[in-house]
């Protein structure tokens, strides 16, 4: 493996939108130097003031050319930009031998640059936020526990579900609170979802039409599949001897969400890109978020395994956080794990090349312990034995 570029101690955090929170403050404590890059230097300074970080990080006006000129080998670039902007930014990082981190899924454009990053000794940390991110940590931990209990070579069937959502802490008529860009929310609903149901790969062309009720800790939510779940069977290390009866990663909403959004779905069925972009602006205006609003993040991941010899195992992780006057729950749950990953870039414990959060049970437990100490609380339930699943 190529030699990893030693971290310089300088972190460039790019973007200060809804998901930038106390993770940036954590990096101000861990890094030797932090720069916050935003649309203008004034906007960056205002964001630092809002986060209580004035004087602890340097405000900068972001353009790719200006950032690239300031990058030094071993710097860490944290991208909070929209996903399509990650690839050009990563290309600049590889050219300057700077490490790269984001909370987004790995795109094909990013994946194409991983070999060059590996050759340059550059860490590419991805999927290190909430979903994707903490959900991966929960999944790897549960799969590791189940493998220890059942055995990799034991024929078995299993049901795995992972549902995550940002919702209003106090339910409203719309049954939703925008915690990220409305256009992104709408486009996610326009993207077909592939998952496993009743042992068969299934595709929902309109994911919301696969909405069903889902009970979490005694509360009824509505959930639907999101994106392509199937590749995560391999990514999570589920044994080949186990057959998936259910495997779905999806989105969680408050009960009554599908009915409240029926008019939106009508638009999604008929609208073109221009109309959907206009609809996103209309929804943002009709459902603004105020400083008095409080959001809630719910992430529920569960795994139940039934072996043919009669043994069984089941367990689940639940994260249920409400935002406060200092920080939204979404900002905490995205920025804290991302900052944790960047700290592991700084301390040299992440290898060069592609990293998706933590990708083993051992590393996942380490990250979960650190997140719990950082104020991202969650619970674990485990049931063993013939009646446990």
DOVOTI-215067 format. One line per 4 residues: number of its first residue (from 1); their letters; for each residue x, z, y of N, C-alpha, C. Coordinates in pm, whole numbers. Atoms other than C-alpha are relative to their C-alpha. Layout:
BEGIN
NUM) A) X Z Y X Z Y X Z Y ~ ...
***
This chain:
BEGIN
1) XXXX) 85 0 -120 0 0 0 88 0 125 ~ -80 2 -124 133 -84 349 7 138 65 ~ -17 -129 -67 266 205 553 -103 13 112 ~ 103 -27 -100 -2 360 771 64 24 136
5) XXXX) -49 -25 -136 53 350 1148 -30 145 37 ~ 21 -140 -39 102 708 1265 -88 7 124 ~ 92 -16 -113 -172 825 1502 77 46 123 ~ -68 -33 -125 -59 844 1863 -56 125 66
9) XXXX) 66 -114 -64 -305 1119 1956 -94 -40 112 ~ 90 48 -105 -495 901 2206 -124 -63 -62 ~ 127 52 49 -864 825 2146 -72 -70 114 ~ 80 76 -95 -1063 557 2327 -144 -4 -53
13) XXXX) 141 -4 42 -1439 626 2299 -74 -100 88 ~ 59 110 -76 -1634 316 2402 -152 6 -10 ~ 146 -8 -6 -1996 356 2513 -46 143 10 ~ 53 -136 -19 -2198 657 2622 -152 -3 -1
17) XXXX) 144 12 12 -2550 577 2506 -64 121 -66 ~ 79 -111 53 -2811 786 2327 68 74 -114 ~ -62 -63 116 -2588 860 2027 132 68 31 ~ -123 -70 -39 -2289 993 2221 -34 143 38
21) XXXX) 32 -140 -24 -2298 1371 2209 122 89 -15 ~ -104 -102 7 -2093 1676 2122 120 -41 -85 ~ -117 49 73 -1871 1476 1889 113 -38 94 ~ -103 34 -98 -1692 1351 2199 72 125 49
25) XXXX) -61 -127 -40 -1635 1711 2307 95 51 -107 ~ -87 -45 109 -1491 1790 1964 131 -77 1 ~ -123 78 -5 -1242 1507 2005 87 38 119 ~ -79 -47 -114 -1139 1637 2346 84 122 -37
29) XXXX) -77 -115 49 -1023 1947 2159 106 -41 -100 ~ -90 38 110 -855 1762 1872 107 -101 40 ~ -91 108 -37 -688 1467 2047 86 39 120 ~ -87 -27 -114 -400 1470 2290 -53 -59 129
33) XXXX) 52 68 -118 -578 1230 2525 -125 -77 -40 ~ 125 70 27 -933 1093 2540 -41 -79 123 ~ 53 84 -108 -1065 806 2749 -141 -43 -39 ~ 136 47 20 -1436 729 2782 -19 -128 78
37) XXXX) 19 131 -60 -1504 364 2847 -149 -31 6 ~ 142 30 -17 -1842 257 2987 -13 -123 90 ~ 22 123 -77 -1999 -28 3187 71 2 134 ~ -75 -18 -124 -1854 106 3509 73 133 -9
41) XXXX) -72 -128 0 -1608 383 3583 -91 111 48 ~ 93 -101 -49 -1881 565 3773 -95 45 -110 ~ 90 -36 110 -2116 549 3476 73 85 -103 ~ -79 -80 93 -1838 684 3256 19 141 54
45) XXXX) -18 -132 -62 -1774 969 3501 -130 79 -6 ~ 129 -68 6 -2146 1049 3512 -30 49 -142 ~ 21 -41 138 -2161 1060 3133 86 121 -34 ~ -86 -116 25 -1866 1298 3121 -56 125 67
49) XXXX) 61 -113 -69 -2037 1520 3377 -120 52 -79 ~ 118 -39 78 -2358 1519 3170 40 76 -126 ~ -46 -64 124 -2161 1621 2862 89 121 25 ~ -86 -113 -33 -1964 1889 3049 146 -24 -29
53) XXXX) -137 37 36 -1638 1702 2993 81 -53 117 ~ -77 45 -116 -1528 1625 3348 137 67 1 ~ -136 -52 1 -1152 1665 3363 63 9 -138 ~ -52 -8 137 -1120 1668 2984 18 -138 -63
57) XXXX) -17 138 45 -1150 1292 2934 5 -89 124 ~ -19 90 -113 -1061 999 3158 -107 -109 0 ~ 100 107 -6 -1342 765 3274 65 -135 24 ~ -52 135 -14 -1275 393 3242 -115 -100 1
61) XXXX) 94 111 3 -1464 71 3313 40 -91 -117 ~ -33 74 121 -1487 -120 2986 -14 -151 17 ~ 4 141 41 -1398 -480 2931 98 -8 -116 ~ -86 11 117 -1236 -592 2610 145 -29 41
65) XXXX) -136 34 -43 -937 -740 2794 74 120 57 ~ -65 -117 -61 -869 -425 2995 34 103 -106 ~ -28 -95 109 -900 -202 2689 119 -46 -82 ~ -108 52 84 -674 -427 2484 136 20 67
69) XXXX) -126 -15 -73 -407 -414 2753 51 144 -3 ~ -39 -141 -2 -408 -32 2737 25 57 -139 ~ -17 -51 135 -398 1 2357 147 7 -38 ~ -135 -18 54 -82 135 2198 -11 21 -151
73) XXXX) 4 -23 144 8 148 1827 -37 146 -31 ~ 41 -133 41 -163 444 1661 -114 58 80 ~ 120 -46 -70 -437 483 1922 -121 -17 -92 ~ 124 11 76 -788 530 1783 -110 -48 93
77) XXXX) 112 54 -78 -1076 319 1917 -130 35 -72 ~ 131 -39 55 -1426 459 1860 -105 -86 68 ~ 97 91 -58 -1695 197 1910 -142 53 -16 ~ 142 -32 -3 -2045 306 2011 -78 -119 55
81) XXXX) 62 123 -48 -2123 -53 2109 -95 -55 -105 ~ 84 66 100 -2390 -269 1941 84 -64 -109 ~ -76 46 117 -2285 -383 1595 66 -137 18 ~ -67 130 -14 -2216 -749 1692 130 4 79
85) XXXX) -122 -9 -81 -1942 -629 1928 116 68 -74 ~ -106 -69 73 -1746 -444 1658 112 -95 -41 ~ -102 91 54 -1567 -749 1516 104 -40 105 ~ -103 32 -100 -1400 -864 1842 86 121 36
89) XXXX) -75 -122 -32 -1302 -505 1912 100 33 -110 ~ -91 -24 113 -1153 -463 1565 116 -99 2 ~ -107 100 -7 -959 -786 1609 107 43 101 ~ -96 -49 -100 -802 -644 1923 79 118 -53
93) XXXX) -69 -117 56 -721 -320 1740 108 -42 -99 ~ -99 45 99 -548 -500 1455 120 -61 70 ~ -109 63 -73 -345 -705 1702 92 100 68 ~ -80 -102 -68 -229 -389 1880 38 115 -94
97) XXXX) -28 -101 103 -200 -183 1556 -62 136 38 ~ 79 -120 -32 -464 64 1673 -108 17 -106 ~ 102 -29 100 -708 234 1437 -140 -19 62 ~ 135 32 -45 -1083 163 1455 -101 87 -73
101) XXXX) 105 -82 62 -1392 377 1392 -135 -33 62 ~ 135 18 -49 -1767 326 1420 -97 65 -98 ~ 101 -60 86 -2091 460 1276 -87 -104 -66 ~ 88 108 47 -2239 120 1184 35 -44 -142
105) XXXX) -27 66 128 -2274 -61 853 111 -104 16 ~ -106 101 0 -1990 -293 759 -64 -138 4 ~ 49 137 -10 -2074 -644 876 98 -94 -69 ~ -91 98 59 -1930 -958 717 116 -30 95
109) XXXX) -105 31 -98 -1738 -1022 1041 107 108 3 ~ -97 -109 8 -1575 -679 1017 75 -6 -133 ~ -61 3 133 -1512 -713 644 108 -106 -10 ~ -99 108 3 -1324 -1039 700 134 44 57
113) XXXX) -124 -42 -66 -1067 -853 910 69 116 -71 ~ -58 -115 70 -1002 -570 665 136 -33 -61 ~ -135 28 53 -711 -747 485 109 2 106 ~ -99 -1 -108 -532 -800 817 25 142 49
117) XXXX) -16 -140 -40 -598 -437 912 86 76 -100 ~ -78 -67 104 -458 -319 580 148 -39 11 ~ -138 46 -13 -145 -532 623 68 64 122 ~ -56 -58 -123 -101 -383 973 8 152 -7
121) XXXX) -3 -145 12 -137 -25 844 -106 69 85 ~ 105 -50 -89 -459 22 1044 -118 54 -81 ~ 119 -58 61 -747 250 941 -125 -64 62 ~ 130 50 -45 -1096 95 963 -106 94 -57
125) XXXX) 100 -98 43 -1350 377 946 -138 -48 42 ~ 135 47 -28 -1714 267 919 -102 91 -67 ~ 110 -72 65 -2054 407 820 24 151 3 ~ -37 -141 -14 -1953 748 953 -85 69 106
129) XXXX) 91 -67 -93 -2260 857 1149 -101 82 -77 ~ 108 -70 69 -2596 986 1031 -47 -82 -119 ~ 48 92 102 -2747 695 838 34 -140 50 ~ -87 -47 109 -2512 549 737 101 105 45
133) XXXX) -101 -103 -26 -2278 845 717 -30 125 -80 ~ 33 -125 69 -2416 1187 628 -77 -30 -128 ~ 73 36 122 -2651 1017 381 97 -35 -113 ~ -101 30 103 -2342 884 197 61 129 -55
137) XXXX) -58 -127 45 -2193 1234 184 -94 72 -95 ~ 100 -63 87 -2516 1375 40 -5 -70 -135 ~ 13 76 124 -2537 1095 -217 120 22 -92 ~ -119 -18 84 -2178 1124 -339 4 141 -60
141) XXXX) 1 -137 52 -2217 1501 -374 -101 15 -114 ~ 102 -11 105 -2540 1474 -574 39 -76 -125 ~ -40 79 117 -2408 1198 -799 112 70 -75 ~ -108 -73 66 -2093 1399 -868 -51 119 -78
145) XXXX) 58 -115 72 -2296 1707 -962 -75 -45 -124 ~ 78 49 114 -2525 1503 -1188 92 -52 -110 ~ -94 50 100 -2233 1331 -1362 64 115 -77 ~ -60 -115 67 -2076 1670 -1436 -99 65 -97
149) XXXX) 102 -65 83 -2405 1799 -1581 -44 -87 -118 ~ 57 88 101 -2518 1493 -1780 108 -72 -82 ~ -105 76 66 -2198 1302 -1860 -13 -148 27 ~ 3 141 -36 -2104 948 -1762 -48 -89 -114
153) XXXX) 33 87 112 -2149 806 -2112 -133 30 -65 ~ 128 -36 59 -2483 970 -2188 -110 -93 51 ~ 110 85 -46 -2773 721 -2179 -105 83 73 ~ 95 -76 -81 -3014 831 -1908 -69 -95 97
157) XXXX) 66 71 -109 -3258 711 -1646 -1 93 121 ~ -4 -85 -120 -3266 829 -1286 -88 -57 110 ~ 73 37 -121 -3459 824 -962 78 53 119 ~ -77 -36 -120 -3268 822 -634 -76 -49 122
161) XXXX) 60 38 -128 -3421 825 -287 81 61 113 ~ -70 -47 -120 -3257 857 53 -79 -50 120 ~ 83 36 -115 -3484 862 359 47 76 123 ~ -48 -60 -124 -3378 925 718 -83 -52 116
165) XXXX) 73 44 -118 -3560 917 1049 18 92 118 ~ 8 -77 -124 -3551 1028 1409 -144 -5 49 ~ 142 -9 -36 -3897 1148 1512 -16 99 114 ~ 21 -101 -104 -4047 1346 1800 -19 139 -61
169) XXXX) 15 -136 50 -4018 1722 1750 -144 48 13 ~ 143 -25 -19 -4372 1752 1889 -71 -133 -19 ~ 62 130 27 -4583 1472 1736 -82 -52 117 ~ 76 65 -105 -4728 1226 1986 -92 -106 -62
173) XXXX) 95 99 52 -4998 958 1953 71 -120 -61 ~ -77 114 50 -4734 687 1896 74 34 -129 ~ -66 -50 121 -4585 900 1613 147 -38 -7 ~ -140 41 -3 -4236 804 1727 60 34 134
177) XXXX) -78 -21 -122 -3966 870 1985 124 -88 -13 ~ -114 90 10 -3706 601 2056 130 78 20 ~ -130 -66 -7 -3366 752 1977 113 -101 -5 ~ -97 108 -17 -3190 415 1980 -76 -120 54
181) XXXX) 56 113 -73 -3252 75 2135 -127 -53 -67 ~ 125 49 59 -3615 -41 2084 15 -134 -70 ~ -17 130 65 -3502 -396 2006 64 16 -137 ~ -61 -26 130 -3284 -262 1725 -102 52 -100
185) XXXX) 104 -52 87 -3581 -71 1583 -89 -113 -51 ~ 89 111 38 -3799 -384 1586 70 -98 -92 ~ -72 96 84 -3533 -611 1439 25 56 -140 ~ -15 -60 133 -3475 -363 1156 -128 -18 -82
189) XXXX) 127 20 70 -3844 -392 1071 -21 -146 -40 ~ 12 143 32 -3810 -773 1066 95 -42 -112 ~ -100 33 101 -3528 -758 810 -51 36 -139 ~ 47 -31 135 -3631 -785 441 80 113 -63
193) XXXX) -63 -113 68 -3554 -482 225 -1 -22 -150 ~ -11 14 146 -3430 -492 -136 29 137 -59 ~ -14 -132 61 -3457 -190 -364 -46 -9 -144 ~ 40 -3 141 -3532 -85 -723 -122 90 -14
197) XXXX) 123 -76 22 -3880 28 -821 -51 -30 -141 ~ 43 14 139 -4005 91 -1176 100 -81 -82 ~ -107 64 75 -3668 -36 -1300 24 -145 34 ~ -9 142 -34 -3703 -375 -1130 44 -16 146
201) XXXX) -37 29 -138 -3530 -513 -821 -119 -61 73 ~ 117 40 -77 -3796 -561 -554 42 -31 143 ~ -27 34 -140 -3789 -725 -210 -128 9 81 ~ 111 -9 -94 -4022 -634 76 35 -85 121
205) XXXX) -28 87 -113 -4025 -920 326 -33 66 132 ~ 38 -81 -116 -4201 -692 574 4 146 -43 ~ -21 -133 56 -4065 -345 502 -114 98 25 ~ 106 -97 -29 -4348 -158 673 -119 -14 -94
209) XXXX) 111 18 93 -4593 -309 423 22 75 -131 ~ -30 -82 118 -4417 -102 153 -2 149 34 ~ 6 -141 -41 -4486 224 341 -80 82 -100 ~ 72 -93 88 -4588 519 125 21 142 50
213) XXXX) -14 -141 -37 -4633 893 163 116 62 -77 ~ -115 -65 63 -4335 1116 87 2 145 44 ~ 3 -143 -29 -4332 1494 64 141 53 14 ~ -130 -60 -24 -4033 1674 214 -21 145 40
217) XXXX) 9 -143 -30 -4020 2054 197 -142 40 41 ~ 138 -34 -25 -4400 2073 193 -68 -79 111 ~ 55 79 -110 -4449 1826 483 -12 -146 -42 ~ 24 139 38 -4597 1479 435 47 -96 109
221) XXXX) -49 105 -88 -4411 1190 595 -41 -135 -55 ~ 14 137 48 -4435 812 566 138 -62 -7 ~ -133 58 19 -4136 619 432 -13 -145 -44 ~ -3 139 45 -4042 257 373 146 -40 -23
225) XXXX) -138 41 30 -3735 76 233 64 -70 119 ~ -75 55 -113 -3464 -42 469 123 -74 -51 ~ -119 79 32 -3199 -316 437 10 -26 -151 ~ -23 29 142 -3043 -375 91 56 125 -67
229) XXXX) -42 -123 68 -3028 -63 -126 88 -27 -121 ~ -58 22 132 -2898 -227 -443 153 15 -5 ~ -146 -18 11 -2521 -245 -361 45 145 -2 ~ -42 -140 -7 -2518 132 -311 -3 68 -137
233) XXXX) -9 -53 136 -2574 190 -683 146 9 -41 ~ -143 1 32 -2210 90 -731 78 85 98 ~ -76 -75 -101 -2088 241 -402 -8 150 -24 ~ 16 -143 25 -2226 582 -501 53 44 -136
237) XXXX) -65 -36 126 -2060 569 -844 -95 43 -110 ~ 93 -35 108 -2369 594 -1065 47 -64 -129 ~ -57 51 125 -2260 554 -1429 -77 -120 -54 ~ 62 119 57 -2327 225 -1607 -97 35 -112
241) XXXX) 89 -41 109 -2493 415 -1893 -135 52 50 ~ 126 -49 -57 -2765 534 -1655 -80 -117 56 ~ 87 106 -48 -3061 308 -1578 -81 49 120 ~ 77 -37 -119 -3220 315 -1234 -147 -30 -20
245) XXXX) 144 20 -5 -3595 366 -1243 -44 -20 145 ~ 23 15 -145 -3602 410 -864 133 15 70 ~ -116 -14 -87 -3323 348 -618 -36 -62 133 ~ 42 50 -130 -3419 320 -254 60 83 111
249) XXXX) -44 -60 -126 -3260 393 79 -94 -51 108 ~ 101 46 -94 -3509 385 360 -15 86 123 ~ 28 -61 -129 -3659 506 684 -118 95 -12 ~ 103 -104 3 -3872 816 741 -70 6 135
253) XXXX) 81 -11 -121 -4155 844 994 -104 110 -18 ~ 107 -98 5 -4421 1099 1081 -124 -58 -68 ~ 127 44 55 -4750 1084 895 -88 -60 110 ~ 82 70 -98 -4988 844 1069 71 -108 77
257) XXXX) -80 99 -73 -4706 619 1190 -49 -142 -22 ~ 37 139 26 -4823 303 1018 -129 -36 75 ~ 124 29 -72 -5171 326 1168 26 -10 150 ~ -27 0 -144 -5033 407 1515 74 -126 44
261) XXXX) -81 117 -33 -4804 102 1502 -65 -132 -41 ~ 61 123 51 -5056 -153 1374 10 -116 99 ~ -10 107 -101 -5055 -347 1702 143 -55 7 ~ -140 45 1 -4674 -360 1689 24 -92 -119
265) XXXX) -19 83 120 -4685 -498 1335 -64 -138 18 ~ 62 130 -27 -4925 -771 1446 94 -89 80 ~ -96 77 -80 -4667 -877 1703 120 -44 -84 ~ -114 34 83 -4386 -868 1447 -33 -115 -96
269) XXXX) 40 108 91 -4583 -1095 1215 1 -135 70 ~ 22 128 -69 -4642 -1360 1481 107 -37 100 ~ -88 25 -113 -4371 -1324 1745 132 -65 -36 ~ -134 53 14 -4051 -1522 1789 99 97 65
273) XXXX) -101 -92 -52 -3722 -1371 1908 -26 38 145 ~ 24 -29 -142 -3814 -1401 2276 -115 99 16 ~ 115 -91 -11 -4149 -1231 2225 36 139 -49 ~ -38 -132 51 -3996 -949 2019 90 72 100
277) XXXX) -83 -61 -104 -3735 -890 2290 -86 52 114 ~ 92 -45 -106 -4014 -870 2548 -79 121 -46 ~ 74 -114 54 -4210 -636 2322 86 127 3 ~ -89 -116 -4 -3908 -406 2298 4 61 140
281) XXXX) -1 -50 -138 -3898 -381 2678 -133 66 33 ~ 132 -57 -27 -4273 -314 2691 -15 137 -67 ~ 11 -128 71 -4250 -37 2431 87 106 67 ~ -87 -95 -69 -3957 124 2613 -67 53 127
285) XXXX) 69 -42 -122 -4164 130 2933 -123 84 -30 ~ 123 -72 34 -4480 252 2760 26 135 -63 ~ -32 -125 70 -4306 528 2567 138 50 43 ~ -131 -45 -50 -4023 660 2786 37 137 -55
289) XXXX) -51 -130 41 -3807 950 2683 42 77 124 ~ -33 -82 -116 -3779 1231 2937 95 112 -41 ~ -93 -110 28 -3535 1520 2967 -70 117 -69 ~ 75 -110 62 -3813 1754 2851 -32 -27 -147
293) XXXX) 30 34 139 -3863 1568 2522 106 57 -95 ~ -92 -47 104 -3710 1707 2206 -19 -87 -123 ~ 8 83 119 -3626 1493 1908 30 83 -124 ~ -22 -64 129 -3602 1580 1542 58 -104 -95
297) XXXX) -59 87 101 -3384 1427 1271 -25 61 -136 ~ 23 -43 138 -3487 1449 907 70 -98 -93 ~ -69 79 101 -3261 1323 627 -18 70 -134 ~ 27 -59 132 -3375 1386 269 53 -94 -107
301) XXXX) -60 78 108 -3165 1263 -25 -20 76 -130 ~ 26 -69 127 -3264 1341 -383 37 -89 -118 ~ -37 68 124 -3152 1249 -734 -53 80 -117 ~ 49 -63 123 -3325 1324 -1066 43 -86 -117
305) XXXX) -53 72 116 -3163 1227 -1399 -62 57 -127 ~ 56 -39 130 -3332 1234 -1743 81 -68 -109 ~ -79 55 109 -3103 1189 -2043 -88 -22 -123 ~ 78 28 121 -3232 1040 -2369 5 115 -100
309) XXXX) -11 -113 93 -3112 1350 -2555 -83 119 45 ~ 87 -107 -46 -3357 1562 -2355 54 79 117 ~ -55 -71 -115 -3121 1699 -2092 -45 -61 131 ~ 39 51 -130 -3201 1666 -1726 71 77 110
313) XXXX) -59 -63 -119 -3067 1743 -1382 -68 -59 122 ~ 53 52 -126 -3211 1715 -1033 54 83 115 ~ -48 -70 -118 -3100 1805 -685 -32 -80 125 ~ 27 68 -125 -3145 1723 -322 66 69 117
317) XXXX) -49 -51 -127 -2993 1765 21 -105 -28 107 ~ 94 18 -111 -3211 1814 328 65 44 130 ~ -41 -29 -137 -3104 1797 691 -124 -13 88 ~ 119 0 -86 -3378 1887 942 38 72 129
321) XXXX) -50 -56 -126 -3255 1940 1299 -87 -42 117 ~ 74 27 -123 -3433 1962 1635 98 7 117 ~ -88 0 -116 -3259 1874 1959 -33 113 96 ~ 21 -104 -99 -3221 2118 2247 34 -53 138
325) XXXX) -23 44 -137 -3161 2110 2621 141 -53 21 ~ -138 45 -14 -2790 2047 2568 25 -135 -67 ~ -34 119 78 -2805 1764 2316 -117 -37 -90 ~ 102 44 94 -3049 1553 2116 51 18 -143
329) XXXX) -38 -11 140 -3054 1596 1741 69 -127 -47 ~ -59 127 41 -2972 1226 1701 145 -9 47 ~ -137 5 -51 -2664 1248 1925 92 91 -80 ~ -83 -93 79 -2538 1549 1732 29 -57 -138
333) XXXX) -15 44 139 -2598 1395 1390 78 -130 -13 ~ -82 122 3 -2431 1064 1480 142 29 46 ~ -133 -16 -60 -2142 1180 1698 87 102 -73 ~ -81 -102 68 -2035 1486 1498 72 -53 -125
337) XXXX) -75 54 114 -1957 1310 1167 99 -108 40 ~ -94 102 -45 -1797 1022 1355 126 65 55 ~ -116 -73 -52 -1572 1266 1540 80 64 -112 ~ -69 -58 115 -1492 1436 1211 87 -105 -68
341) XXXX) -78 107 59 -1382 1104 1068 121 -36 84 ~ -113 32 -88 -1166 1035 1372 107 109 -10 ~ -99 -107 19 -1001 1376 1329 82 -24 -126 ~ -75 31 122 -907 1266 978 90 -121 18
345) XXXX) -94 106 -37 -757 951 1125 120 61 72 ~ -106 -64 -77 -560 1167 1366 95 82 -86 ~ -87 -85 82 -433 1400 1094 66 -76 -115 ~ -68 83 99 -328 1112 870 -58 3 -139
349) XXXX) 54 -15 134 -558 1191 578 -85 -118 -46 ~ 71 121 41 -744 858 579 101 -114 -18 ~ -97 108 26 -558 561 427 -31 -124 84 ~ 28 126 -71 -520 221 596 -101 -84 -78
353) XXXX) 103 82 61 -788 -37 528 -138 58 21 ~ 141 -36 -19 -1163 10 489 -32 136 -57 ~ 51 -130 42 -1312 360 470 -145 10 43 ~ 140 -25 -33 -1686 429 452 -24 151 -8
357) XXXX) 12 -146 -1 -1716 793 560 88 55 -113 ~ -74 -51 115 -1607 993 253 -58 -63 -126 ~ 48 83 111 -1627 799 -73 21 62 -137 ~ -7 -73 127 -1573 1064 -341 -74 131 17
361) XXXX) 69 -129 -10 -1751 1387 -426 89 104 66 ~ -91 -100 -56 -1444 1595 -342 10 -14 152 ~ -12 21 -144 -1401 1437 1 -133 24 69 ~ 131 -23 -60 -1775 1447 65 -27 148 20
365) XXXX) 20 -145 -14 -1788 1820 1 85 55 113 ~ -86 -44 -110 -1495 1868 237 -65 -33 134 ~ 65 40 -124 -1673 1671 510 -126 84 26 ~ 123 -77 -18 -2001 1856 450 30 144 43
369) XXXX) -39 -135 -43 -1828 2194 477 42 0 146 ~ -45 7 -139 -1666 2085 803 -117 -26 94 ~ 118 27 -83 -1995 1948 941 -85 125 17 ~ 77 -124 -10 -2171 2274 861 64 94 101
373) XXXX) -69 -84 -98 -1905 2459 1060 -14 -57 141 ~ 13 65 -130 -1953 2205 1340 -143 4 55 ~ 136 -14 -50 -2324 2287 1374 -99 -102 -51 ~ 95 91 65 -2482 2020 1153 -44 67 -130
377) XXXX) 43 -83 113 -2680 2244 916 -88 -81 -96 ~ 81 66 102 -2842 2131 589 -14 95 -118 ~ 22 -83 119 -2968 2277 261 19 -83 -125 ~ -20 63 131 -2892 2198 -102 -90 70 -101
381) XXXX) 82 -52 112 -3135 2238 -392 49 -66 -127 ~ -44 52 130 -3019 2201 -753 -83 67 -108 ~ 74 -50 116 -3227 2236 -1071 65 -57 -125 ~ -59 42 127 -3069 2225 -1417 -96 31 -113
385) XXXX) 74 -36 120 -3215 2226 -1763 -111 -95 -35 ~ 102 93 47 -3490 2057 -1963 -117 -17 93 ~ 116 8 -91 -3757 2136 -1705 42 -19 144 ~ -47 0 -137 -3539 2099 -1399 -31 -125 77
389) X) 21 125 -73 -3609 1735 -1316 -144 -47 -10
***
